[in-house]
Amino acid sequence: MLLTVLAACGREGTVRPEPSSSAPPTTTMRFAYPAEPPTLDPLAPGGGSSETRDILRPVLPALFHLGTNLRPAPDLVETWPAKSDFSFDPFSVRLKLKNARWSDGRQITSRDVAFTLSKFRTGPTAYRYRFLTSVDVLSPRTFRLRFDRPVRRWWSLFSLDDMVLPSHAYAKSWARGPTVSGGPLAFKSWTKGLDVQLTRNASYFGPGARIGTLDIQFVPDDETRLQLLRSKKIDAFFAEGSANMGRRATAYGFPVTSKAIDGAAGASGVWGPTWIELDLDASRMSDALRRAVVEGTGPDLAAEIFEDSARRLDAVPPSFRTTPTAEPWLRRGDLAKASALAKTTSSGFQLGFPNGGAGAIANFMHFRLAPAMSVEIAGIDDATFEKTWLPEHRSPAVLRVRRAADAPEAGAYGTGADVVAAETTGAGTAVTTGLEPAAWDRVEAGLYAAATIDPIVQLRTWIVARDGVFGPRPSGTLEGPLAGAATWHLTPVA
């Protein structure tokens, strides 16, 4: 997927100077967000939604965050672990927390991390912790993550999409809003159907937020967001996978800067690994039908739907490969071949998808494949897609939007021998950094052979801001658009 920030500038190719002093802590930034979260409890049904996690990102602390190079750096953790902190029998990592406190003054401790794991095991993101056997508390600020196998992306746990919970304060009442914060911002209020307000957390262990309040307003329609921004009723907005957003925003006077693609300092946008892929259920679709669907989808045509907001996707993911893309992924879109494959099998199936960008692709697939096979499409609201389309109820084919700084653990794509091998490859050398790449060429070869995952299109995600707003940039990660909210600041509206 593509993630791009569009920050308003005086003219193409220029970068606005920042104010000489940071904004006062009473300043409010009005930020339009496309959907209301189903809950603010990360453990409740719907708590794994991107809406919930995006809003909780600046409220709850993470062990690590991702830098501009998309590599992990310590956040709540004091330092990156030394070689002596790793063990491979079994695989484990020893970590030490910074001297940090919750917003109510209580120390953030190792027991909070252990408590968080106990809750995550039954939460909506439990699958991410399936290889983590325990969090061993060694001291109030030191603990060990113990796994049942080498896991390359161990640092993503309690970090990229899950944060640390306060063992003394978490309760189911958090569905209405967290009562304690460990991030740069704290929960203030939630007016259903209107907004969530976050306020500056004076107890935050890092540099304090440069705004006093972040007012996250729910504005589903991107054209309405553009109108609100032009009339100065909001300061910035977020849009994921919106068709032709760059051209429309430029027409409204919010031009992309000249270095918007490479992510250079001051640039208005960067590419980020968010994408739409098609998951095909081998237990409910024949091999021939799966291959027919993959062959006929045509990622080049799918990318054209979004104009300047998308491009074809030929790898999983495209930016973190260790070998050149295999030829079979490049040669898709032959409808005649798809028709020939479909004639050998039952040619009908149902396609489930979340609305939004995935909905546009679903409608494209319905139109594209109609001459070769029968496709029934079934859409559902984005915020409830993940909790409603459970494995036992989901369609034989499902479109998913994935946002991440790196590929998910290979196990997310199946349980075959190639996947397991890719997940553990390089374990011996991972002692030093934990970042050695897995053998994704093996994973992709297995996926192509099984026709179970079809990468289709990479999308842009946009942050569009008025002139005088500083800081908002897309991170291109699972951390979401509010990951850097502590650095945001703005000048008053003229």
C-alpha positions as CSV (number, residue, x, y, z in Angstrom):
1,M,0.0,0.0,0.0
2,L,1.0,3.5,-0.5
3,L,1.1,6.0,2.2
4,T,1.5,9.7,1.3
5,V,1.2,12.9,3.3
6,L,0.0,16.0,1.6
7,A,1.1,19.1,3.5
8,A,0.1,22.4,2.3
9,C,2.9,24.6,1.0
10,G,3.1,28.0,-0.5
11,R,4.0,26.6,-3.9
12,E,5.3,23.4,-5.5
13,G,8.7,22.3,-4.2
14,T,8.9,24.6,-1.2
15,V,9.0,23.7,2.4
16,R,7.4,26.0,5.0
17,P,9.7,27.4,7.8
18,E,8.7,26.2,11.2
19,P,7.8,28.7,14.0
20,S,10.6,29.9,16.2
21,S,8.9,28.5,19.3
22,S,6.6,25.5,19.9
23,A,2.9,26.1,20.1
24,P,1.5,26.8,23.6
25,P,0.0,23.7,25.4
26,T,-3.4,25.2,25.1
27,T,-3.5,25.0,21.3
28,T,-6.1,22.7,19.8
29,M,-5.5,20.9,16.5
30,R,-8.7,19.8,14.7
31,F,-8.0,16.6,12.8
32,A,-10.6,14.9,10.6
33,Y,-10.6,11.1,10.7
34,P,-12.8,9.0,8.3
35,A,-14.5,6.6,10.8
36,E,-15.6,6.4,14.4
37,P,-14.1,3.6,16.4
38,P,-16.4,0.8,17.5
39,T,-14.8,0.9,21.0
40,L,-11.8,2.4,22.7
41,D,-11.1,-0.9,24.6
42,P,-8.4,-2.7,22.6
43,L,-9.6,-6.0,24.1
44,A,-13.3,-5.7,23.3
45,P,-15.0,-6.9,20.1
46,G,-13.9,-4.5,17.4
47,G,-10.9,-3.4,19.5
48,G,-8.5,-4.7,16.8
49,S,-9.9,-2.3,14.3
50,S,-7.6,0.3,12.8
51,E,-9.9,3.0,14.1
52,T,-9.5,1.9,17.7
53,R,-5.8,1.3,17.4
54,D,-5.1,4.6,15.6
55,I,-6.8,6.7,18.3
56,L,-5.1,4.7,21.1
57,R,-1.7,5.0,19.5
58,P,-0.7,8.4,21.2
59,V,-2.5,7.4,24.5
60,L,-0.8,4.1,25.4
61,P,3.0,3.4,25.4
62,A,4.7,1.0,23.0
63,L,8.0,-0.9,23.7
64,F,9.4,0.2,20.3
65,H,8.5,2.7,17.6
66,L,9.5,2.8,13.9
67,G,11.9,5.4,12.7
68,T,11.9,7.1,9.4
69,N,13.9,4.2,8.0
70,L,11.2,1.8,9.0
71,R,13.5,0.2,11.6
72,P,12.5,-0.2,15.3
73,A,13.9,2.1,17.9
74,P,13.4,2.0,21.7
75,D,10.3,3.8,22.9
76,L,9.3,2.6,26.4
77,V,12.3,0.3,26.3
78,E,15.5,1.9,27.6
79,T,17.9,0.6,24.8
80,W,18.0,-1.9,22.0
81,P,19.0,-5.2,23.6
82,A,22.7,-6.2,23.6
83,K,23.9,-9.5,22.2
84,S,24.0,-10.9,25.8
85,D,20.3,-10.1,26.1
86,F,19.4,-12.7,23.4
87,S,19.1,-16.5,23.9
88,F,18.2,-19.2,21.5
89,D,17.5,-22.2,23.8
90,P,14.7,-21.3,23.9
91,F,14.6,-18.0,22.0
92,S,14.2,-15.1,24.4
93,V,15.0,-11.4,24.7
94,R,15.7,-9.5,27.9
95,L,14.5,-5.9,28.0
96,K,14.6,-3.0,30.4
97,L,12.0,-0.2,30.7
98,K,12.7,3.5,31.0
99,N,11.9,5.2,34.3
100,A,8.4,6.1,33.1
101,R,5.0,6.7,34.8
102,W,1.4,6.5,33.9
103,S,-0.7,9.7,33.9
104,D,-1.9,9.0,37.4
105,G,1.7,8.9,38.7
106,R,2.1,5.1,39.0
107,Q,5.3,3.6,37.7
108,I,5.1,1.7,34.4
109,T,6.5,-1.7,35.3
110,S,7.4,-5.2,33.9
111,R,4.2,-6.4,35.5
112,D,2.2,-4.2,33.2
113,V,3.8,-5.9,30.2
114,A,3.1,-9.4,31.7
115,F,-0.5,-8.3,32.5
116,T,-0.9,-7.0,28.9
117,L,0.1,-10.4,27.5
118,S,-2.4,-12.2,29.8
119,K,-5.2,-10.0,28.3
120,F,-4.0,-10.1,24.7
121,R,-4.1,-14.0,24.7
122,T,-7.9,-13.7,24.5
123,G,-8.2,-10.4,22.7
124,P,-8.8,-9.6,19.0
125,T,-5.1,-9.7,18.2
126,A,-4.3,-12.9,20.1
127,Y,-2.8,-14.6,17.0
128,R,0.1,-12.2,17.0
129,Y,1.2,-13.6,20.3
130,R,0.9,-17.3,19.5
131,F,4.7,-17.9,19.6
132,L,5.2,-15.9,22.8
133,T,5.1,-18.3,25.7
134,S,5.6,-15.9,28.6
135,V,6.7,-12.5,29.9
136,D,9.1,-13.3,32.8
137,V,9.3,-10.5,35.3
138,L,12.9,-10.1,36.5
139,S,12.6,-6.8,38.3
140,P,10.2,-3.9,38.4
141,R,11.7,-2.6,35.2
142,T,13.4,-5.6,33.6
143,F,11.6,-8.6,31.9
144,R,12.2,-11.3,29.4
145,L,10.1,-12.2,26.4
146,R,10.2,-16.0,26.0
147,F,9.2,-17.7,22.7
148,D,8.7,-21.2,21.5
149,R,10.8,-20.6,18.3
150,P,12.9,-17.8,16.8
151,V,10.7,-15.0,15.7
152,R,12.3,-12.4,13.4
153,R,9.9,-9.6,14.3
154,W,9.7,-10.1,18.1
155,W,10.1,-6.3,18.5
156,S,6.7,-5.7,16.9
157,L,4.9,-7.2,19.9
158,F,3.4,-4.6,22.3
159,S,4.6,-2.0,19.7
160,L,3.3,-1.8,16.2
161,D,-0.3,-2.5,16.7
162,D,-0.6,-3.3,20.4
163,M,0.5,-1.1,23.2
164,V,1.1,-1.7,27.0
165,L,-1.9,-1.6,29.3
166,P,-1.8,-0.4,33.0
167,S,-2.4,-3.5,35.2
168,H,-3.8,-1.3,38.0
169,A,-6.3,0.7,35.8
170,Y,-7.5,-1.3,32.8
171,A,-11.2,-2.1,33.0
172,K,-14.0,-3.0,30.5
173,S,-15.3,0.5,31.0
174,W,-12.4,1.5,28.7
175,A,-14.9,0.9,25.9
176,R,-15.9,4.5,26.6
177,G,-12.3,5.7,26.9
178,P,-9.1,4.9,28.7
179,T,-8.9,6.3,32.3
180,V,-5.0,6.3,32.3
181,S,-2.5,7.2,29.7
182,G,1.2,6.4,29.2
183,G,1.7,8.2,25.9
184,P,2.1,11.8,25.0
185,L,-1.7,12.4,25.0
186,A,-4.4,11.3,27.4
187,F,-8.1,10.6,26.7
188,K,-10.4,13.5,27.5
189,S,-13.8,12.8,26.0
190,W,-15.8,11.0,23.4
191,T,-18.9,12.6,21.9
192,K,-20.5,9.7,20.0
193,G,-21.0,10.5,16.3
194,L,-18.9,13.7,16.6
195,D,-15.3,13.4,17.9
196,V,-12.8,12.1,20.4
197,Q,-10.7,14.6,22.2
198,L,-7.2,13.8,23.5
199,T,-5.3,16.2,25.8
200,R,-1.6,16.7,26.6
201,N,-0.2,14.2,29.2
202,A,2.1,16.1,31.5
203,S,3.5,12.9,32.9
204,Y,4.7,11.5,29.6
205,F,8.3,10.1,29.8
206,G,9.3,11.5,26.4
207,P,9.3,15.0,24.9
208,G,5.9,16.6,25.7
209,A,3.2,17.1,23.1
210,R,3.4,20.5,21.4
211,I,-0.4,20.8,21.3
212,G,-2.8,21.1,24.2
213,T,-5.7,19.2,22.7
214,L,-6.1,16.9,19.6
215,D,-9.7,17.1,18.5
216,I,-10.3,14.0,16.3
217,Q,-13.5,14.6,14.3
218,F,-15.3,11.8,12.4
219,V,-15.8,12.9,8.8
220,P,-16.5,9.9,6.6
221,D,-16.6,11.7,3.2
222,D,-13.3,12.8,1.8
223,E,-14.9,15.6,-0.3
224,T,-16.4,17.0,2.9
225,R,-13.0,16.9,4.6
226,L,-11.5,18.9,1.7
227,Q,-14.3,21.5,2.0
228,L,-13.8,21.7,5.8
229,L,-10.1,22.2,5.3
230,R,-10.6,24.9,2.7
231,S,-13.0,26.8,5.0
232,K,-10.5,26.5,7.9
233,K,-12.9,24.5,10.1
234,I,-10.3,21.7,10.4
235,D,-6.5,21.9,10.4
236,A,-5.7,18.5,8.8
237,F,-7.3,15.3,7.8
238,F,-6.4,11.6,7.1
239,A,-7.7,9.6,4.2
240,E,-6.7,6.0,3.4
241,G,-6.9,4.7,-0.1
242,S,-9.0,7.6,-1.4
243,A,-9.2,7.7,-5.2
244,N,-7.4,10.5,-6.9
245,M,-6.9,12.4,-3.6
246,G,-3.6,14.0,-4.6
247,R,-5.1,15.7,-7.7
248,R,-8.3,16.8,-5.8
249,A,-6.3,18.2,-2.9
250,T,-4.0,20.1,-5.3
251,A,-7.0,21.6,-7.0
252,Y,-8.1,22.9,-3.6
253,G,-4.8,24.6,-3.1
254,F,-2.9,22.0,-1.1
255,P,-0.1,20.9,-3.4
256,V,2.3,18.0,-3.0
257,T,5.9,19.2,-2.6
258,S,8.5,18.1,-5.2
259,K,10.0,15.5,-2.9
260,A,6.7,13.8,-2.0
261,I,7.7,10.4,-3.2
262,D,11.1,9.8,-1.6
263,G,10.3,10.7,1.9
264,A,13.0,13.4,2.2
265,A,12.9,15.8,5.1
266,G,10.1,18.4,4.6
267,A,8.5,16.4,1.8
268,S,4.7,16.2,1.8
269,G,4.4,12.5,1.3
270,V,6.1,9.1,1.3
271,W,5.2,5.6,0.0
272,G,4.2,3.3,2.8
273,P,3.6,-0.5,2.7
274,T,-0.2,-0.7,2.9
275,W,-1.9,-2.9,0.4
276,I,-5.1,-4.8,-0.6
277,E,-4.7,-8.5,-1.1
278,L,-7.1,-11.3,-1.9
279,D,-7.3,-14.3,0.5
280,L,-8.6,-17.4,-1.2
281,D,-9.9,-20.3,1.0
282,A,-8.4,-23.6,-0.3
283,S,-10.9,-25.6,1.7
284,R,-13.9,-24.1,-0.1
285,M,-12.5,-23.2,-3.6
286,S,-11.0,-25.6,-6.0
287,D,-7.5,-25.2,-7.2
288,A,-8.6,-24.4,-10.7
289,L,-11.1,-21.7,-9.5
290,R,-8.5,-20.1,-7.3
291,R,-6.0,-19.9,-10.2
292,A,-8.7,-18.5,-12.5
293,V,-9.5,-15.7,-10.0
294,V,-5.8,-14.9,-9.5
295,E,-5.1,-15.0,-13.3
296,G,-8.1,-12.8,-14.2
297,T,-7.9,-10.1,-11.6
298,G,-5.3,-8.0,-13.4
299,P,-3.4,-5.8,-10.9
300,D,-2.5,-3.2,-13.5
301,L,-6.2,-2.5,-14.2
302,A,-7.0,-2.5,-10.5
303,A,-4.3,0.2,-9.9
304,E,-5.9,2.4,-12.5
305,I,-9.1,2.7,-10.5
306,F,-7.3,4.9,-7.9
307,E,-5.4,6.9,-10.5
308,D,-2.7,8.8,-8.5
309,S,-3.5,6.9,-5.3
310,A,-2.4,3.4,-6.2
311,R,0.0,1.2,-8.2
312,R,0.1,-2.6,-8.9
313,L,1.3,-4.9,-6.2
314,D,3.5,-7.8,-7.2
315,A,5.1,-8.9,-3.9
316,V,4.1,-9.6,-0.3
317,P,5.0,-6.9,0.6
318,P,6.7,-5.1,-2.3
319,S,9.4,-3.2,-0.4
320,F,11.1,-5.8,1.8
321,R,12.2,-8.5,-0.6
322,T,15.5,-10.4,-0.6
323,T,15.2,-11.6,-4.2
324,P,13.7,-10.2,-7.4
325,T,10.0,-10.8,-7.8
326,A,9.2,-14.2,-9.3
327,E,8.0,-14.1,-12.9
328,P,4.6,-15.7,-12.2
329,W,3.5,-12.7,-10.2
330,L,4.2,-10.3,-13.1
331,R,2.1,-12.1,-15.7
332,R,-1.5,-11.9,-14.5
333,G,-4.6,-10.5,-16.1
334,D,-5.2,-12.9,-19.0
335,L,-9.0,-13.2,-19.0
336,A,-9.0,-15.9,-21.7
337,K,-6.7,-18.0,-19.6
338,A,-8.9,-17.4,-16.5
339,S,-12.0,-18.4,-18.5
340,A,-10.3,-21.7,-19.6
341,L,-9.4,-22.5,-16.0
342,A,-12.9,-21.7,-14.7
343,K,-14.6,-24.0,-17.2
344,T,-13.0,-27.0,-15.5
345,T,-14.6,-26.3,-12.2
346,S,-17.6,-24.8,-10.4
347,S,-17.4,-21.2,-11.6
348,G,-19.2,-19.3,-8.8
349,F,-18.0,-17.9,-5.5
350,Q,-18.7,-15.1,-3.0
351,L,-16.2,-12.3,-2.3
352,G,-16.3,-10.6,1.1
353,F,-14.7,-7.2,1.6
354,P,-14.6,-4.0,3.8
355,N,-16.1,-0.9,2.1
356,G,-13.8,1.9,1.0
357,G,-10.8,1.1,-1.2
358,A,-11.4,-2.6,-1.0
359,G,-15.0,-2.0,-2.2
360,A,-13.7,-0.3,-5.3
361,I,-11.5,-3.4,-6.0
362,A,-14.4,-5.8,-5.3
363,N,-16.7,-4.0,-7.8
364,F,-13.8,-4.0,-10.3
365,M,-13.4,-7.8,-9.8
366,H,-17.1,-8.4,-10.2
367,F,-17.0,-6.5,-13.6
368,R,-13.7,-8.0,-14.7
369,L,-14.5,-11.7,-13.9
370,A,-18.2,-11.7,-15.0
371,P,-17.4,-13.1,-18.5
372,A,-15.5,-16.0,-17.0
373,M,-17.3,-16.9,-13.7
374,S,-20.1,-15.8,-11.3
375,V,-19.0,-13.5,-8.5
376,E,-21.3,-12.5,-5.7
377,I,-19.8,-9.6,-3.7
378,A,-20.7,-8.9,-0.1
379,G,-19.5,-5.7,1.5
380,I,-19.5,-4.6,5.2
381,D,-18.6,-1.5,7.1
382,D,-14.9,-1.1,7.5
383,A,-15.1,-0.8,11.3
384,T,-16.9,-4.1,11.8
385,F,-15.3,-6.1,9.0
386,E,-12.6,-7.9,11.1
387,K,-14.9,-8.8,13.9
388,T,-17.8,-9.9,11.7
389,W,-16.1,-11.9,9.0
390,L,-14.8,-14.5,11.4
391,P,-13.0,-17.5,9.8
392,E,-15.9,-19.8,10.4
393,H,-18.3,-17.3,8.7
394,R,-16.2,-15.6,6.1
395,S,-16.6,-15.8,2.4
396,P,-14.5,-18.3,0.3
397,A,-12.7,-15.2,-1.0
398,V,-11.9,-12.2,1.1
399,L,-10.3,-8.8,0.3
400,R,-8.1,-7.5,3.1
401,V,-6.4,-4.2,3.6
402,R,-3.0,-4.7,5.3
403,R,-1.0,-1.9,6.9
404,A,2.5,-2.7,8.3
405,A,6.1,-1.5,8.3
406,D,7.2,-4.9,7.3
407,A,5.5,-8.1,6.2
408,P,3.5,-9.7,8.9
409,E,5.0,-12.9,10.4
410,A,5.0,-15.4,7.6
411,G,2.7,-17.6,9.6
412,A,-0.1,-15.1,8.8
413,Y,-0.1,-16.6,5.3
414,G,-0.5,-20.2,6.2
415,T,1.1,-23.2,8.0
416,G,3.1,-24.9,5.3
417,A,6.8,-26.0,5.6
418,D,7.9,-23.1,3.4
419,V,6.3,-20.6,5.7
420,V,7.8,-22.0,8.9
421,A,11.2,-22.2,7.2
422,A,11.0,-18.6,6.2
423,E,10.0,-17.5,9.7
424,T,13.1,-19.1,11.3
425,T,15.7,-18.5,8.6
426,G,18.6,-16.5,9.8
427,A,17.9,-17.1,13.5
428,G,21.6,-17.5,14.3
429,T,22.6,-14.1,12.9
430,A,19.6,-12.4,14.3
431,V,21.3,-12.3,17.7
432,T,22.9,-8.9,17.0
433,T,20.0,-7.0,15.5
434,G,16.9,-9.2,15.2
435,L,16.3,-7.6,11.8
436,E,17.8,-10.1,9.3
437,P,15.2,-10.6,6.5
438,A,13.3,-13.8,6.2
439,A,13.3,-15.7,3.0
440,W,10.2,-14.1,1.5
441,D,11.0,-15.5,-1.9
442,R,10.1,-18.9,-0.4
443,V,6.9,-17.6,1.1
444,E,5.9,-16.0,-2.2
445,A,6.7,-19.1,-4.2
446,G,4.6,-21.2,-1.9
447,L,1.7,-18.7,-2.1
448,Y,1.8,-18.7,-5.8
449,A,1.9,-22.4,-6.0
450,A,-1.1,-22.7,-3.7
451,A,-3.0,-19.8,-5.2
452,T,-4.1,-18.8,-1.7
453,I,-3.0,-15.1,-1.5
454,D,-3.1,-12.7,-4.4
455,P,-1.5,-9.3,-3.9
456,I,-3.5,-6.8,-6.0
457,V,-2.9,-3.1,-5.4
458,Q,-0.7,-0.8,-3.3
459,L,-2.5,2.3,-2.0
460,R,-1.6,5.8,-0.9
461,T,-2.7,7.1,2.5
462,W,-2.9,10.8,2.7
463,I,-2.6,13.4,5.4
464,V,-3.7,16.8,4.0
465,A,-3.0,19.9,6.1
466,R,-3.7,23.6,5.8
467,D,-0.8,26.1,5.7
468,G,0.6,26.7,9.2
469,V,0.4,23.1,10.3
470,F,3.7,21.4,11.1
471,G,4.5,17.8,11.8
472,P,1.9,15.5,10.3
473,R,3.6,13.0,8.0
474,P,2.4,9.5,7.1
475,S,4.6,6.9,8.8
476,G,3.9,4.1,6.4
477,T,3.5,1.7,9.2
478,L,0.9,-0.2,11.2
479,E,1.3,2.6,13.9
480,G,-1.2,4.7,12.0
481,P,-1.6,8.4,11.2
482,L,-1.5,9.6,14.9
483,A,1.9,7.9,15.8
484,G,3.7,11.3,15.6
485,A,1.0,13.4,17.2
486,A,3.3,14.5,20.0
487,T,5.4,16.5,17.5
488,W,2.5,18.2,15.7
489,H,2.1,22.0,16.1
490,L,0.4,24.8,14.3
491,T,0.0,28.5,13.9
492,P,-3.3,30.1,14.6
493,V,-5.9,30.3,11.8
494,A,-5.6,33.6,9.9
